[in-house]
Every structure is written in C-alpha cells, then in structure tokens.
Amino acid sequence: MSFPPLASLPSHIHKILITGAGGYVGAETAKLLLELYPGVKLVLCDLKAPQSLGDRTETRAGDLCNAKVAEQLIGDEVDAILAFQGIMSGQSEANHALGYAVNIDSHKNLLEAAKKVFETKGKKITFVHISGLAVFGGERCKPEAFVDPMTTPLFPETSYGTAKAIAELYLNDYSRKGYVDGRTLRLPTVAIRAGAPSSAASSFISGIIREPLQGLPAVCPVATGPNDPAMDTVPIYLSRASTVFRNIVHALVMPAEKFPSYSRTVGVPGITVTPRQIVEALEKVGGKQALDLVTYEKDPKVIHIMQSWPGAFDNTVALGLGFVQDDPKTGFMLAVEDFKAGLKT
Ligand SMILES: NC(=O)c1ccc[n+]([C@@H]2O[C@H](COP(=O)([O-])OP(=O)(O)OC[C@H]3O[C@@H](n4cnc5c(N)ncnc54)[C@H](O)[C@@H]3O)[C@@H](O)[C@H]2O)c1
C-alpha cells in the first residue's frame, strides 16, 4: 500500500528541535525528516548527546526536567519541536516520580520555554507531543472494545497513561492560548521496534519478532502456550514503524486550521493483531528455528496493563485529517519484513 506524498515543510520551519532524539522513534523520525526535506536543520537532544546524522544536525546533551536546559535549547532559532522524551509504562509504574518528571514536567518546561519565545519575539513554535493509548482505561476501554477517541472519557489505569493525558491537556491549552501551535499524537504500539527492548508493558510485541530473528530467546507474557485461547483473544493495536514515522511528519507539516478549535489531540491509526498472528508472522519470516525461540510465561503485571488498552479504534477523524493507516491484512507482515531487511543493512 502506498500513501499519498507528504506536504512540503511549511515555509516558516527551518530548524527543528528533536528531544529524546537518542531514542528509537526520535532517531528514526529525524532520519526521515532529513531525507524528505533537504533544507531542514535539526537539533538532536537527549540525556546523552545523540549520534550525529550529518552536517545538517547539531547534537546536544541535556536533562529536560531542568527548565533552564529547555530554555537554552529552544533559544532564538528553533521553529518547531518534536518532543519524544519519555519514560515508558513499566518504568513509570516502578518509579512514579521519574515518570511524572519526564512525561509531564519536561514537556511543560519545553512548553514554557516556547511560550517565552512567543511572548518576547512573537514567534509561534510548532510543537508535536507524543502520547499513547494508555490514556484510555475504565469500563469502556476493555481489549474487546471499539473505541471512538473523540467521545471516550480518559480513565488511564497506569501512571504512564495519567502523565500522558496531563501533558496532552497542557498542549491543548498552550495551543488554545496561542502560545504554541501544538499537535499531540496518541501512537499505537510501534512495530517492530529495533534496538534494545524498552520498559514498555507492550515491549514483548516487538520482542517476539526482534529477538528470535537475531537468534535470541523471547517470552510471550500473555499466554501459557500456543494453545492458550489468549493467543486469539488478546487484541493488540499497533502500526508499522514506517507508517508511524510518516504520520509524525504529517502532524508537523499539516495546517493548524484543520484541527477543531477545542482539541489538538489525534489518535494515530493502527491495526489490530493477535499474539497468534505475531508468532505466525515470525514463523513465516524466520522459520521454525525462530519460532522455537519463543517461550510462554504469563506475566500478571503485563496482563493487567494490557487489559486496560482497547484493541480497536474508530479512525474517522484521524483519516479525515490526512493521517494514514496500514492495511489490516498486510500491515503487520510488512512491519516484520521491514525489520528483517534492516538487519541485513
Ligand atoms: N515506541 C512505542 O511503541 C510508543 C508507543 C506510544 C507512545 N510512544 C511514545 O513515543 C515517545 C518515544 O518513544 P521511544 O520508543 O522512542 O522511546 P525511547 O525510550 O526509545 O526514547 C525516549 C528517549 O527519551 C530520553 N529521555 C528520557 N528522559 C529524558 C530527559 N529528562 N531529558 C531528555 N531526554 C530524556 C531517553 O534517554 C530516550 O532516549 C515516548 O514519549 C513514548 O512514550 C512510544
């Protein structure tokens, strides 16, 4: 499936600050921006300075929980921010203070620094914030639910989801006040996540493919074995990684006027797969030897978190805004093939 081409970079955007750029989604989105927009310059920031991506990038080290760091980074020249820094769901449960500091305070620091630029220079920075499906929870958001993100109340059941929901509201309000031009994206699980496993409860979804394709063992934490009914009944909402990166760039370049006056939040489209479809894709691409590296061990903590994540969403609004969706029949398989191809390069 090919998607329509992305719009040009708006003429006022020359330099983009990417925070959390040493992480998976930040680094891959940075590469895509450099490929798509030959004139763009990037400032890549993380706790440790990220790897340079060439002469159109500057790299910085800094902890964004420090408001001064956020102010210095934005400085005079940044026209847009893609804010990827985050503490994932597992670690946010284990370390409440750190989760809140990074998932809320560091984003507020960036928003405050951008507001200062608006108030002193009249420049409105485009601000893309990344949220996730963990903002949902409660009775209407069981795995079997089909959720309309525009009308479903947010009852997050994790500290990660709570922090993401709070940061979404900040972004909406700073946009409503005119301090920034904000866009906040609830990403589905990004598949297949390359590199090291993350501390997200959903980390196993990529792990079951990523590790065995590299000859390493992986655990499926939602079933006791291939015959467990959970293999067919636990729906997982995800998107092919390349589609996610494309949707993030779309959020940056789409016109602000397309959003309703009351919200800058978008549920990025995904597709629903089951654990069975994941292991079947693994066998198809990696053969029986890869499949044999998967073991099964139910993890109550993972299951508890997964049970508050809906398995399917109504994407009408997001598609109307120009975001794109993988083909439900082929999307996951393509994600696995992308990952395998990446291993050879
Ligand atoms: N990967 C997914 O499936 C997924 C799904 C939904 C939402 N998200 C969100 O997307 C964003 C990026 O995810 P990812 O998978 O690339 O995560 P990642 O863990 O690979 O990257 C996050 C980066 O943030 C950096 N960071 C943490 N604290 C920081 C601080 N105080 N100052 C500066 N940098 C700091 C980390 O060093 C890390 O490099 C996160 O906000 C995450 O919550 C990801």
The ligand as an SDF file (V2000), in Angstrom:
LIG
                    3D

 44 48  0  0  0  0  0  0  0  0999 V2000
    7.5270    3.0440   20.9200 N   0  0  0  0  0  0  0  0  0  0  0  0
    6.2110    2.9250   21.0570 C   0  0  0  0  0  0  0  0  0  0  0  0
    5.6110    1.8750   20.7370 O   0  0  0  0  0  0  0  0  0  0  0  0
    5.3960    4.0920   21.5810 C   0  0  0  0  0  0  0  0  0  0  0  0
    4.0010    3.9880   21.6030 C   0  0  0  0  0  0  0  0  0  0  0  0
    3.2550    5.0680   22.0920 C   0  0  0  0  0  0  0  0  0  0  0  0
    3.9120    6.2080   22.5250 C   0  0  0  0  0  0  0  0  0  0  0  0
    5.2720    6.2710   22.5000 N   0  0  0  0  0  0  0  0  0  0  0  0
    5.9370    7.4970   22.9780 C   0  0  0  0  0  0  0  0  0  0  0  0
    6.8390    7.9260   21.9740 O   0  0  0  0  0  0  0  0  0  0  0  0
    7.9680    8.5640   22.5670 C   0  0  0  0  0  0  0  0  0  0  0  0
    9.2570    7.9410   22.0410 C   0  0  0  0  0  0  0  0  0  0  0  0
    9.2360    6.5390   22.2960 O   0  0  0  0  0  0  0  0  0  0  0  0
   10.5060    5.6160   22.0430 P   0  0  0  0  0  0  0  0  0  0  0  0
   10.0070    4.2560   21.8090 O   0  0  0  0  0  0  0  0  0  0  0  0
   11.3920    6.2730   21.0350 O   0  0  0  0  0  0  0  0  0  0  0  0
   11.2010    5.6740   23.4710 O   0  0  0  0  0  0  0  0  0  0  0  0
   12.7600    5.5770   23.8480 P   0  0  0  0  0  0  0  0  0  0  0  0
   12.8190    5.1050   25.2690 O   0  0  0  0  0  0  0  0  0  0  0  0
   13.4950    4.8040   22.8140 O   0  0  0  0  0  0  0  0  0  0  0  0
   13.2400    7.0950   23.7710 O   0  0  0  0  0  0  0  0  0  0  0  0
   12.9380    8.0330   24.7650 C   0  0  0  0  0  0  0  0  0  0  0  0
   14.1710    8.9150   24.9380 C   0  0  0  0  0  0  0  0  0  0  0  0
   13.8580    9.9230   25.9160 O   0  0  0  0  0  0  0  0  0  0  0  0
   15.0870   10.2220   26.5640 C   0  0  0  0  0  0  0  0  0  0  0  0
   14.8530   10.9100   27.8410 N   0  0  0  0  0  0  0  0  0  0  0  0
   14.3350   10.3710   28.9710 C   0  0  0  0  0  0  0  0  0  0  0  0
   14.3410   11.2970   29.9450 N   0  0  0  0  0  0  0  0  0  0  0  0
   14.8520   12.4310   29.4260 C   0  0  0  0  0  0  0  0  0  0  0  0
   15.0990   13.7110   29.9460 C   0  0  0  0  0  0  0  0  0  0  0  0
   14.8240   14.0110   31.2260 N   0  0  0  0  0  0  0  0  0  0  0  0
   15.6350   14.6600   29.1290 N   0  0  0  0  0  0  0  0  0  0  0  0
   15.9390   14.3610   27.8470 C   0  0  0  0  0  0  0  0  0  0  0  0
   15.7140   13.1460   27.2820 N   0  0  0  0  0  0  0  0  0  0  0  0
   15.1840   12.1920   28.0760 C   0  0  0  0  0  0  0  0  0  0  0  0
   15.7180    8.8470   26.7720 C   0  0  0  0  0  0  0  0  0  0  0  0
   17.1050    8.9600   27.0600 O   0  0  0  0  0  0  0  0  0  0  0  0
   15.3900    8.1570   25.4680 C   0  0  0  0  0  0  0  0  0  0  0  0
   16.4490    8.2280   24.5430 O   0  0  0  0  0  0  0  0  0  0  0  0
    7.8030    8.4180   24.0820 C   0  0  0  0  0  0  0  0  0  0  0  0
    7.2490    9.6050   24.6000 O   0  0  0  0  0  0  0  0  0  0  0  0
    6.7960    7.2830   24.2090 C   0  0  0  0  0  0  0  0  0  0  0  0
    6.0560    7.3830   25.4010 O   0  0  0  0  0  0  0  0  0  0  0  0
    6.0260    5.2420   22.0220 C   0  0  0  0  0  0  0  0  0  0  0  0
  1  2  1  0
  2  3  2  0
  2  4  1  0
  4  5  1  0
  4 44  2  0
  5  6  2  0
  6  7  1  0
  7  8  2  0
  8  9  1  0
  8 44  1  0
  9 10  1  0
  9 42  1  0
 10 11  1  0
 11 12  1  0
 11 40  1  0
 12 13  1  0
 13 14  1  0
 14 15  2  0
 14 16  1  0
 14 17  1  0
 17 18  1  0
 18 19  2  0
 18 20  1  0
 18 21  1  0
 21 22  1  0
 22 23  1  0
 23 24  1  0
 23 38  1  0
 24 25  1  0
 25 26  1  0
 25 36  1  0
 26 27  1  0
 26 35  1  0
 27 28  2  0
 28 29  1  0
 29 30  1  0
 29 35  2  0
 30 31  1  0
 30 32  2  0
 32 33  1  0
 33 34  2  0
 34 35  1  0
 36 37  1  0
 36 38  1  0
 38 39  1  0
 40 41  1  0
 40 42  1  0
 42 43  1  0
M  CHG  2   8   1  16  -1
M  END
$$$$
